[in-house]
């Protein structure tokens, strides 16, 4: 069992990937670069969102974003990737969610209201990237966020409100109070 455990660790170590992991990284990256939607590409990227290798997961998030808006069924997987322990995976998931625009807003809204503190903060960071383009929709969501006790979430909400093209009186008041 010790040998099997060591082999698993090496296979999942980003610094010492197995040949299978290297091949998967390359395949997933090629799918994203191609940016050609097919149900097979979407299914492969969806599976890669849960891969043990962080680079595969990161490329999968990026690839799903490149297939927006057709791959909208993967928005839930991208929301889950916002809580990945690896920052680059979180970043790529946020970038991909922004590519879905209005399709991602309902999922981000739920994550902002019902997620863990870390998920709420990361969802707010993704939402702030959508704020300039979808001011009215994002403003209502950001104003409804209860950020008490979560300084990272509070900062992300304020940044999002600050990016609005035409903020309401309520948004300006919240920014002034901060």
Secondary structure, DSSP 4 states (H G I P E B T S, - for coil): -HHHHHHHHHHH-TTS--HHHHHHHHHHHHHHHH----HHHHHHHHHHTT-SSHHHHHHHHHHHHHTTTTTGGGHHHHHHHTT-SSHHHHHHHHHHHHHHTHHHHHHHHHHHHHS-HHHHHHHHHHHHHHHTTSHHHHHHHHHH---TT-HHHHHHHHHHHHT-SS--HHHHHHHHH-
